[in-house]
Amino acid sequence: MSLMSDKSFKMKMRDVETAFKYRRFPYPKRSVELIALLAISCTFFLFMHTNKLNSRLKEMEMKLQPSEFSALGLTGSNHLDGPKPEDINTLHGTYQYLKSTGQLNSLTTDKLNNTKNAEIDLIFFNRVPKVGSQTMMELLKQLAKRNGFKATRDKASSTETIMLTPSFEESLVEEILNVEQPASYSKHVAYIDFEDLDYPEPIYMNLVRDPVERIISWFYYIRAPWYIAERKKLFPKQYKLPSVQFLKKDFSECVLSQDPECVFERNERRGLGDHRRQTLFFCGQDAETCMPFDNYQAMQRAKRHVETKYAVVGSWEDTNVTLTVLEHYIPRFFAGAADEFYKSEKLRKTNRNTFRPQVTEEARHVLSKNLTNEIEFYRFCKQRLYKQYIAIYLEHTAKGLPPLDVFN
């Protein structure tokens, strides 16, 4: 090989070496970057979802732990989320309060059951409006067939007479007592003290509902087309069709604009027809004490009557708890109540107003500020109901009996 050709070969080799040395390969490098980015993204995605899944598993583990509360089966609320333990106005909160104050040991059904004080075999259901009383009356009708009693009520009227004159009160008591027993008697009327009138005492029972919700419910109930049609059919001469302006009225606007229909002033005596006074139905027929709206004295008297006279004051807001308490505290009439309730679609849909518009939180807040005593009384009734339920369960388990059913 000549010197020139040898040099030419070496130069070519150097050129090739230089070319490979400085040549860029963009595709493989970008592929590596892409793969690295995907790896990082997948790792972050898995981390976030694993962390979220871990949190959810911990929440489920806590909910499924056989704590002292859940082990008792105290799950009567119909809500999916459990009540806050620090809130005494819940079943769970009531239990925790009783436990922390040492009252669980002294809690018995006998102390909380006024059914034993009844002198006649008759339930007096002086039903509060807009608490689900139609549902309760329908349940009583079905239970009457099952348990062998007569379910009765007052005659339908164009107006409800809640507060009675002494003569009317006595004639109503006599009408109730003339019903063939065993029986239940239902009527929208304020509490009547049979003992004070020298008559044998019945089994008192009733229902309550959140006062704000009751007032909203009544506002739209009287504007419902089916309600208007029903009233006109039953009382064609007495019932006057409402105006278009009345029917179109919005509750939130009514409250916030201080429309006279939606003004709720403490101690006022007017407004009996709109059923704003839930406490009145437990306070009694003493107009001087019981008629002033959201009144402290009226609330205290109502509490005393619930504590000493009523066998059960339930609430459909706690359906399972209410049915359980009714079955155990008034078994003669309410045996099988849960079975009848849950197998009947009619019972679960009675008088529901599915067209009720939403009410703003601002309107609710304004309204609740004027219902402090009404709200306190309502919470008192709910706490007593919870105590009755807890007492049943504690005694049930203490006797070594099978756990109470928790209805779903």
Backbone torsions as a table, in degrees:
resi	resn	phi	psi	omega
1	MET	NA	137.1	-178.7
2	SER	-76.3	163.1	179.9
3	LEU	-62.8	-38.2	-178.9
4	MET	-66.3	-42.0	-178.7
5	SER	-69.9	-36.1	178.5
6	ASP	-64.2	-41.1	178.2
7	LYS	-65.1	-41.2	179.6
8	SER	-62.5	-37.7	-179.9
9	PHE	-66.5	-43.3	-179.3
10	LYS	-64.2	-38.4	179.4
11	MET	-66.1	-38.6	179.0
12	LYS	-64.6	-42.1	179.9
13	MET	-62.8	-40.4	179.4
14	ARG	-66.6	-39.6	178.4
15	ASP	-62.7	-41.7	178.7
16	VAL	-64.5	-42.8	179.8
17	GLU	-62.4	-42.4	179.3
18	THR	-64.7	-39.8	-179.2
19	ALA	-62.5	-45.3	179.2
20	PHE	-68.8	-32.8	-177.4
21	LYS	-68.1	-41.1	-175.0
22	TYR	-104.4	-1.4	-179.5
23	ARG	-72.5	139.5	-179.7
24	ARG	-103.0	142.2	178.2
25	PHE	-118.2	83.6	-173.0
26	PRO	-63.4	-36.6	-174.9
27	TYR	-64.8	-50.5	179.0
28	PRO	-61.5	-38.7	-178.9
29	LYS	-66.3	-44.0	178.1
30	ARG	-64.5	-34.4	177.6
31	SER	-62.3	-42.6	179.2
32	VAL	-63.6	-42.6	178.8
33	GLU	-63.2	-41.1	179.8
34	LEU	-64.3	-43.5	179.5
35	ILE	-63.4	-41.4	179.6
36	ALA	-63.9	-41.6	179.5
37	LEU	-64.2	-41.8	178.1
38	LEU	-64.5	-39.1	179.3
39	ALA	-63.3	-44.1	179.5
40	ILE	-64.4	-43.3	-179.7
41	SER	-62.2	-45.0	180.0
42	CYS	-63.8	-40.5	179.1
43	THR	-62.5	-44.2	-180.0
44	PHE	-65.9	-42.2	178.5
45	PHE	-59.9	-48.2	-180.0
46	LEU	-64.3	-37.2	179.2
47	PHE	-63.1	-47.7	-178.6
48	MET	-62.5	-46.5	-176.6
49	HIS	-72.8	-33.2	175.8
50	THR	-66.0	-41.1	178.7
51	ASN	-63.5	-43.1	179.2
52	LYS	-65.7	-42.0	179.2
53	LEU	-64.5	-38.8	178.2
54	ASN	-62.8	-40.6	178.2
55	SER	-64.4	-43.0	179.8
56	ARG	-64.6	-40.0	178.6
57	LEU	-64.0	-37.0	178.1
58	LYS	-66.7	-40.1	177.4
59	GLU	-62.0	-44.9	180.0
60	MET	-65.0	-38.1	179.0
61	GLU	-62.5	-41.7	178.8
62	MET	-64.1	-42.1	-179.0
63	LYS	-67.5	-31.7	-177.5
64	LEU	-90.1	-5.2	178.5
65	GLN	-64.0	136.3	179.1
66	PRO	-77.7	67.0	178.5
67	SER	-67.4	168.5	-178.6
68	GLU	-59.3	-32.9	-178.6
69	PHE	-76.0	-51.9	-177.0
70	SER	-67.5	-28.9	178.7
71	ALA	-65.6	-24.9	178.3
72	LEU	-79.8	-9.7	-179.3
73	GLY	75.7	24.8	-177.4
74	LEU	-83.2	72.2	-175.6
75	THR	-128.5	47.6	-174.3
76	GLY	-76.4	-14.2	-178.3
77	SER	-68.8	146.6	178.4
78	ASN	-88.3	1.0	-177.7
79	HIS	-83.1	149.0	-179.9
80	LEU	-71.8	-39.4	179.8
81	ASP	-85.0	137.2	-179.5
82	GLY	-68.0	151.4	179.2
83	PRO	-69.2	154.3	178.8
84	LYS	-72.9	132.0	-175.1
85	PRO	-64.4	-24.9	-177.5
86	GLU	-83.2	-7.6	-177.1
87	ASP	-91.9	107.3	-177.1
88	ILE	-68.8	-13.0	-179.4
89	ASN	-86.7	17.6	174.6
90	THR	-121.5	165.7	177.5
91	LEU	-60.1	-46.8	-179.6
92	HIS	-63.0	-44.9	-179.8
93	GLY	-63.6	-37.8	178.1
94	THR	-64.2	-42.7	178.3
95	TYR	-61.4	-46.9	-179.1
96	GLN	-63.0	-37.7	178.6
97	TYR	-65.5	-46.6	179.4
98	LEU	-61.0	-37.9	179.7
99	LYS	-68.2	-46.4	-176.7
100	SER	-67.2	-26.8	-179.3
101	THR	-97.2	3.2	177.3
102	GLY	74.2	19.2	-177.1
103	GLN	-88.3	-11.2	-178.8
104	LEU	-61.8	-37.5	-176.8
105	ASN	-63.8	-28.9	-177.6
106	SER	-100.2	4.9	-176.8
107	LEU	-81.7	118.3	179.0
108	THR	-135.3	152.3	178.4
109	THR	-67.0	-31.6	-178.2
110	ASP	-62.6	-40.6	-179.4
111	LYS	-70.0	-26.2	-175.2
112	LEU	-101.1	2.6	-175.5
113	ASN	-110.6	112.5	178.5
114	ASN	-91.4	0.8	179.6
115	THR	-59.2	-35.5	-178.1
116	LYS	-65.4	-16.4	179.8
117	ASN	-84.6	-12.0	-178.9
118	ALA	-66.9	142.9	-178.4
119	GLU	-105.7	-7.5	177.8
120	ILE	-135.6	158.9	-177.1
121	ASP	-91.2	65.2	-175.0
122	LEU	-147.4	132.2	174.8
123	ILE	-91.0	129.2	173.2
124	PHE	-107.1	107.2	-178.9
125	PHE	-103.2	87.3	179.9
126	ASN	-83.4	74.2	-164.7
127	ARG	-61.1	133.1	174.7
128	VAL	-79.0	137.9	177.7
129	PRO	-67.5	145.1	174.3
130	LYS	61.2	37.8	173.3
131	VAL	-119.1	7.1	-175.3
132	GLY	92.6	28.8	-177.3
133	SER	-70.6	-29.0	176.0
134	GLN	-63.5	-38.9	177.1
135	THR	-63.6	-42.5	179.8
136	MET	-65.0	-40.4	178.6
137	MET	-64.5	-38.4	177.4
138	GLU	-65.9	-39.4	177.2
139	LEU	-63.3	-41.5	177.8
140	LEU	-62.0	-38.3	178.0
141	LYS	-61.7	-41.8	-179.8
142	GLN	-72.0	-38.6	179.2
143	LEU	-70.4	-27.3	178.6
144	ALA	-60.3	-39.5	178.3
145	LYS	-69.9	-37.1	-176.4
146	ARG	-75.0	-41.1	-171.5
147	ASN	-108.0	4.1	173.5
148	GLY	71.2	55.0	171.8
149	PHE	-141.2	173.6	-177.0
150	LYS	-106.3	122.3	177.4
151	ALA	-94.8	114.2	-177.4
152	THR	-124.1	165.2	177.3
153	ARG	-151.1	170.7	178.1
154	ASP	-73.3	165.0	177.8
155	LYS	-74.0	142.5	179.3
156	ALA	-61.7	139.2	-178.0
157	SER	-137.9	154.5	180.0
158	SER	-69.5	-23.3	177.2
159	THR	-133.2	145.5	177.9
160	GLU	-93.7	128.2	178.1
161	THR	-99.5	100.9	-175.3
162	ILE	-86.9	-44.7	178.0
163	MET	-100.9	129.0	-171.7
164	LEU	-110.7	148.7	169.2
165	THR	-72.5	157.7	-179.6
166	PRO	-52.8	-41.5	-179.0
167	SER	-69.5	-40.5	178.7
168	PHE	-65.9	-39.9	179.1
169	GLU	-60.4	-44.7	-178.7
170	GLU	-68.4	-38.8	179.8
171	SER	-68.2	-33.8	177.3
172	LEU	-66.7	-42.7	178.4
173	VAL	-60.0	-43.0	179.7
174	GLU	-65.2	-38.4	176.9
175	GLU	-62.0	-42.9	179.7
176	ILE	-63.5	-44.7	-176.8
177	LEU	-71.2	-18.3	178.7
178	ASN	-80.7	-8.8	178.2
179	VAL	-69.4	136.2	179.6
180	GLU	-63.4	124.5	-176.6
181	GLN	-96.3	155.7	0.1
182	PRO	-70.3	146.8	-174.6
183	ALA	-159.4	165.8	169.5
184	SER	-122.7	145.5	178.9
185	TYR	-130.6	126.7	-176.7
186	SER	-118.2	135.7	177.3
187	LYS	-163.5	142.3	171.0
188	HIS	-72.9	101.9	179.7
189	VAL	-160.1	147.4	176.5
190	ALA	-66.1	155.0	-177.4
191	TYR	-47.8	133.7	176.4
192	ILE	-114.6	127.4	179.6
193	ASP	-89.9	95.3	-179.1
194	PHE	-60.8	-39.7	-178.2
195	GLU	-63.7	-40.6	-179.9
196	ASP	-64.2	-27.0	178.7
197	LEU	-92.2	8.3	179.6
198	ASP	64.2	37.4	174.3
199	TYR	-117.8	154.1	177.9
200	PRO	-63.1	141.9	-174.4
201	GLU	-82.1	138.3	175.7
202	PRO	-87.7	-173.9	171.1
203	ILE	-91.4	111.0	-179.7
204	TYR	-81.8	136.3	172.8
205	MET	-150.0	156.3	-179.9
206	ASN	-163.2	-179.5	176.6
207	LEU	-130.8	155.3	174.0
208	VAL	-130.8	166.0	178.8
209	ARG	-149.1	155.2	176.9
210	ASP	-49.3	124.0	-174.2
211	PRO	-57.5	-38.1	179.0
212	VAL	-64.7	-45.7	179.6
213	GLU	-64.0	-36.4	179.0
214	ARG	-60.8	-47.4	-176.9
215	ILE	-65.3	-42.8	177.8
216	ILE	-62.7	-43.3	-179.2
217	SER	-60.8	-44.2	180.0
218	TRP	-64.5	-40.2	-179.2
219	PHE	-55.6	-46.8	-177.7
220	TYR	-87.0	-23.3	177.9
221	TYR	-60.9	-45.5	-177.3
222	ILE	-75.2	-4.7	177.2
223	ARG	-106.9	-1.5	-179.3
224	ALA	-70.9	135.0	-178.4
225	PRO	-55.9	-42.0	-177.8
226	TRP	-68.1	-31.4	177.8
227	TYR	-68.0	-44.7	-179.6
228	ILE	-63.0	-44.1	179.8
229	ALA	-63.0	-40.6	-179.6
230	GLU	-65.9	-43.7	-179.6
231	ARG	-65.7	-39.0	179.9
232	LYS	-67.4	-35.5	179.2
233	LYS	-69.8	-42.3	-178.3
234	LEU	-74.2	-37.5	-175.6
235	PHE	-133.0	70.9	-174.3
236	PRO	-60.5	-32.2	-178.0
237	LYS	-88.1	-39.5	-175.1
238	GLN	-78.6	-33.8	-174.0
239	TYR	-89.0	122.7	178.5
240	LYS	-99.1	132.7	-179.7
241	LEU	-63.0	135.0	-179.2
242	PRO	-72.1	159.9	179.8
243	SER	-77.0	162.2	177.7
244	VAL	-62.5	-39.5	179.3
245	GLN	-59.8	-41.2	178.7
246	PHE	-64.4	-43.6	-177.0
247	LEU	-67.6	-31.4	-176.9
248	LYS	-86.9	-3.2	-175.9
249	LYS	-64.2	135.7	179.0
250	ASP	-100.8	134.4	-173.8
251	PHE	-65.3	-45.1	-178.8
252	SER	-59.0	-47.1	178.7
253	GLU	-64.7	-36.4	179.8
254	CYS	-61.8	-43.0	-179.8
255	VAL	-71.0	-49.0	-174.1
256	LEU	-70.5	-26.6	178.0
257	SER	-89.7	0.0	-179.1
258	GLN	57.2	42.8	171.4
259	ASP	-59.9	136.0	-178.4
260	PRO	-51.3	-32.0	179.1
261	GLU	-66.0	-25.7	-173.9
262	CYS	-116.1	23.0	175.2
263	VAL	-99.3	126.3	-177.0
264	PHE	-124.1	97.6	-176.8
265	GLU	-101.1	134.9	-179.7
266	ARG	-61.6	139.0	176.9
267	ASN	73.1	1.4	176.6
268	GLU	-69.0	151.3	-176.5
269	ARG	-106.1	-12.9	179.9
270	ARG	-81.0	177.6	174.8
271	GLY	82.7	24.1	179.7
272	LEU	-65.3	-34.3	-176.3
273	GLY	-68.5	-18.9	-178.6
274	ASP	-92.8	3.9	173.1
275	HIS	58.0	36.2	178.6
276	ARG	-73.5	-18.7	-174.5
277	ARG	-94.6	95.2	173.4
278	GLN	-73.5	-38.0	-178.7
279	THR	-59.4	-33.1	-177.8
280	LEU	-55.6	-36.1	-176.0
281	PHE	-71.2	-8.9	176.8
282	PHE	-117.0	-16.8	180.0
283	CYS	-74.8	-51.4	176.1
284	GLY	129.3	-164.3	-172.5
285	GLN	-92.8	3.6	177.0
286	ASP	-80.6	96.9	-173.7
287	ALA	-62.3	-34.6	-178.3
288	GLU	-61.1	-40.1	-178.7
289	THR	-91.6	-39.2	-168.1
290	CYS	-92.1	-21.8	-175.9
291	MET	-76.4	-36.4	-179.5
292	PRO	-55.4	130.0	-174.5
293	PHE	-72.9	138.4	177.7
294	ASP	52.2	42.3	-175.2
295	ASN	-92.6	139.7	-177.1
296	TYR	-65.7	-45.5	-179.0
297	GLN	-63.7	-40.0	178.0
298	ALA	-62.8	-41.5	178.8
299	MET	-62.4	-44.0	-177.9
300	GLN	-64.7	-39.7	178.3
301	ARG	-67.5	-39.8	178.1
302	ALA	-62.1	-41.8	177.2
303	LYS	-59.2	-45.1	-178.0
304	ARG	-61.9	-40.2	178.9
305	HIS	-66.9	-40.2	177.6
306	VAL	-62.2	-42.4	-176.9
307	GLU	-68.4	-37.8	-171.0
308	THR	-106.1	-19.5	-173.4
309	LYS	-114.4	-39.7	-171.1
310	TYR	-83.1	131.0	175.8
311	ALA	-69.1	-48.3	179.8
312	VAL	-145.3	133.5	166.9
313	VAL	-121.8	101.4	-174.6
314	GLY	-97.4	-171.4	177.9
315	SER	-158.3	134.1	177.0
316	TRP	-72.2	-9.0	172.9
317	GLU	-68.1	-22.7	175.3
318	ASP	-126.4	68.9	-172.8
319	THR	-56.9	-50.2	-175.4
320	ASN	-64.8	-41.6	178.4
321	VAL	-63.0	-46.6	-178.8
322	THR	-61.0	-46.7	-179.9
323	LEU	-63.6	-39.8	178.9
324	THR	-64.1	-45.1	-179.5
325	VAL	-65.2	-43.2	177.9
326	LEU	-60.3	-42.8	-179.3
327	GLU	-63.8	-34.1	-175.3
328	HIS	-93.2	-27.4	-177.1
329	TYR	-96.8	-24.0	176.1
330	ILE	-131.5	61.3	-172.2
331	PRO	-65.6	-29.7	-179.6
332	ARG	-56.3	-35.9	-175.7
333	PHE	-103.9	-31.0	-170.2
334	PHE	-110.2	13.4	174.0
335	ALA	-59.1	129.5	-179.4
336	GLY	79.0	15.0	-177.0
337	ALA	-61.3	-43.2	-178.9
338	ALA	-65.1	-40.8	179.1
339	ASP	-60.7	-46.1	179.9
340	GLU	-66.0	-39.3	-177.3
341	PHE	-66.3	-48.4	-173.0
342	TYR	-78.4	-16.1	177.3
343	LYS	-91.7	-5.1	-177.5
344	SER	-110.0	111.2	177.0
345	GLU	-67.3	-32.1	179.7
346	LYS	-61.2	-41.5	-179.5
347	LEU	-63.0	-37.7	-175.8
348	ARG	-78.6	-8.5	-177.5
349	LYS	-121.3	6.6	-176.2
350	THR	-62.3	126.9	172.7
351	ASN	59.4	28.2	179.3
352	ARG	-85.4	130.6	179.6
353	ASN	-99.9	92.2	-175.9
354	THR	-76.9	-7.4	-177.7
355	PHE	-101.7	12.1	-177.9
356	ARG	-69.5	124.4	179.9
357	PRO	-67.0	162.1	176.8
358	GLN	-72.2	146.6	177.7
359	VAL	-112.3	134.7	-176.0
360	THR	-69.1	153.4	178.2
361	GLU	-65.1	-32.1	178.4
362	GLU	-62.6	-44.2	179.1
363	ALA	-64.9	-40.9	177.5
364	ARG	-60.9	-41.6	-179.1
365	HIS	-64.8	-45.0	178.6
366	VAL	-61.0	-43.7	-179.0
367	LEU	-64.9	-44.4	-176.2
368	SER	-64.7	-28.0	179.2
369	LYS	-64.6	-24.4	-179.9
370	ASN	-98.7	11.8	-177.1
371	LEU	-128.5	31.7	-172.7
372	THR	-61.8	-45.1	-179.6
373	ASN	-73.8	-35.5	175.8
374	GLU	-62.7	-41.4	179.6
375	ILE	-67.9	-40.7	178.9
376	GLU	-62.0	-42.6	178.9
377	PHE	-63.4	-43.8	178.7
378	TYR	-58.4	-44.7	179.7
379	ARG	-67.0	-35.0	176.4
380	PHE	-60.1	-45.6	179.6
381	CYS	-63.5	-40.8	-179.9
382	LYS	-66.3	-41.2	180.0
383	GLN	-65.2	-37.4	177.1
384	ARG	-65.6	-39.8	176.9
385	LEU	-60.3	-44.4	179.2
386	TYR	-63.0	-40.8	178.2
387	LYS	-61.7	-40.9	178.4
388	GLN	-62.4	-40.8	179.7
389	TYR	-65.9	-46.2	-179.4
390	ILE	-62.4	-40.5	179.2
391	ALA	-61.1	-41.1	177.8
392	ILE	-58.7	-49.5	-174.6
393	TYR	-66.9	-42.3	179.9
394	LEU	-61.0	-43.8	179.4
395	GLU	-69.4	-36.2	-179.9
396	HIS	-62.2	-48.3	-178.7
397	THR	-71.3	-33.1	179.6
398	ALA	-63.4	-30.0	179.8
399	LYS	-84.8	-0.3	179.0
400	GLY	73.8	21.5	179.6
401	LEU	-82.4	160.3	177.8
402	PRO	-59.0	151.9	-179.3
403	PRO	-57.4	147.5	174.7
404	LEU	-65.6	147.5	176.5
405	ASP	-69.0	139.8	171.2
406	VAL	-107.0	110.9	-172.9
407	PHE	-78.1	140.0	-179.5
408	ASN	-109.4	NA	NA
